[in-house]
Every structure is written in C-alpha cells, then in structure tokens.
Amino acid sequence: MIKKFLRNCRKPQGWMGRFTVKGMNFGHAVISEWGLSRLEISNDARVLDIGCGGGANIERLLRMCPAGRVDGIDYSEESVAISRKKNSSAIGKHCDIRLGPVSSLPT
Ligand SMILES: C[S@@+](CC[C@H](N)C(=O)[O-])C[C@H]1O[C@@H](n2cnc3c(N)ncnc32)[C@H](O)[C@@H]1O
C-alpha cells in the first residue's frame, strides 16, 4: 500500500492518483505560496509549470500574471484532468494544460 502511494506521487493513476493529486493541491499550499512569494515575476510573464499536478500553482501563477499566460504539462492523465478542471475559466484564454512527458515538450 505504501509503495502504491509512493508510485502515485511519481505518476498519479486511478482513484488513488486522484486522491493523491487533490491531497498535493492541499498539502503543498503553504510551501508553494512561500516559494512563489520569493519570485519577482512580471504581470505579463509567460510561465510553464512542468509537472503541474492538480494545477493549484497554475491557479496562483495566473493570479500573479493577469496579463501573461501560464501553461502546464504533466504525464499523468489524473493530474491533467484535475488541473484542467481547476483552471477551466482560464483554459483557451491564458492557459493550456497538456498531457505528456517533460522530455518531449509539445511545440
Ligand atoms: C509530486 S507531484 C507535484 C505536483 C505539483 N507541482 C505540486 O507542487 O503540487 C509531481 C507531478 O509531476 C508529474 N511528473 C513527474 N515526472 C514527470 C515527467 N517526466 N513529465 C511530466 N510530468 C511529470 C507527476 O505526474 C505529478 O503530477
């Protein structure tokens, strides 16, 4: 069970993957907000969140760059689905979230 959980942290899959991704959105909030608060980022910046998980950081970055765009990529179908849902109002405008490995970024 612990091995399965750890595998899901690396690549969330199935029901446990969905649970893990939602847990990461919640559990990483404090450290993510601290990390992002250290960035000097212009409001029209273009940002790519690699391994975007459940999309909570994309949501934060979209607030930080209202005149820019924030895209995400993740190789987990569960992560991409949750991330797209979380950022649905920005998708197609200032945001695109793609499924795939970071080793072959789409052009
Ligand atoms: C530990 S989670 C972190 C998620 C998010 N960045 C956060 O801070 O909450 C790692 C995420 O990176 C993704 N990931 C890991 N290796 C990847 C790779 N080579 N290409 C694309 N996504 C990857 C996983 O699917 C997972 O959703």
The ligand as an SDF file (V2000), in Angstrom:
LIG
                    3D

 27 29  0  0  0  0  0  0  0  0999 V2000
    4.8910   15.4800   -6.5500 C   0  0  0  0  0  0  0  0  0  0  0  0
    3.7620   15.9690   -7.8430 S   0  0  0  0  0  0  0  0  0  0  0  0
    3.8470   17.7470   -7.6940 C   0  0  0  0  0  0  0  0  0  0  0  0
    2.6820   18.4510   -8.3410 C   0  0  0  0  0  0  0  0  0  0  0  0
    2.7080   19.9960   -8.2740 C   0  0  0  0  0  0  0  0  0  0  0  0
    3.8600   20.5550   -8.9630 N   0  0  0  0  0  0  0  0  0  0  0  0
    2.6790   20.4770   -6.8500 C   0  0  0  0  0  0  0  0  0  0  0  0
    3.6150   21.1640   -6.4060 O   0  0  0  0  0  0  0  0  0  0  0  0
    1.6920   20.1900   -6.1630 O   0  0  0  0  0  0  0  0  0  0  0  0
    4.7100   15.6470   -9.3090 C   0  0  0  0  0  0  0  0  0  0  0  0
    3.9310   15.7630  -10.6060 C   0  0  0  0  0  0  0  0  0  0  0  0
    4.8690   15.7510  -11.6730 O   0  0  0  0  0  0  0  0  0  0  0  0
    4.4390   14.8650  -12.6790 C   0  0  0  0  0  0  0  0  0  0  0  0
    5.6420   14.3730  -13.3700 N   0  0  0  0  0  0  0  0  0  0  0  0
    6.6780   13.6680  -12.8280 C   0  0  0  0  0  0  0  0  0  0  0  0
    7.5970   13.3800  -13.7740 N   0  0  0  0  0  0  0  0  0  0  0  0
    7.1430   13.9060  -14.9340 C   0  0  0  0  0  0  0  0  0  0  0  0
    7.6530   13.9470  -16.2720 C   0  0  0  0  0  0  0  0  0  0  0  0
    8.8260   13.3760  -16.5920 N   0  0  0  0  0  0  0  0  0  0  0  0
    6.9320   14.5700  -17.2330 N   0  0  0  0  0  0  0  0  0  0  0  0
    5.7360   15.1570  -16.9190 C   0  0  0  0  0  0  0  0  0  0  0  0
    5.1980   15.1690  -15.6650 N   0  0  0  0  0  0  0  0  0  0  0  0
    5.8910   14.5500  -14.6820 C   0  0  0  0  0  0  0  0  0  0  0  0
    3.6420   13.7860  -11.9390 C   0  0  0  0  0  0  0  0  0  0  0  0
    2.7110   13.1460  -12.7860 O   0  0  0  0  0  0  0  0  0  0  0  0
    2.9750   14.6030  -10.8270 C   0  0  0  0  0  0  0  0  0  0  0  0
    1.6940   15.0810  -11.2160 O   0  0  0  0  0  0  0  0  0  0  0  0
  1  2  1  0
  2  3  1  0
  2 10  1  0
  3  4  1  0
  4  5  1  0
  5  6  1  0
  5  7  1  0
  7  8  2  0
  7  9  1  0
 10 11  1  0
 11 12  1  0
 11 26  1  0
 12 13  1  0
 13 14  1  0
 13 24  1  0
 14 15  1  0
 14 23  1  0
 15 16  2  0
 16 17  1  0
 17 18  1  0
 17 23  2  0
 18 19  1  0
 18 20  2  0
 20 21  1  0
 21 22  2  0
 22 23  1  0
 24 25  1  0
 24 26  1  0
 26 27  1  0
M  CHG  2   2   1   9  -1
M  END
$$$$
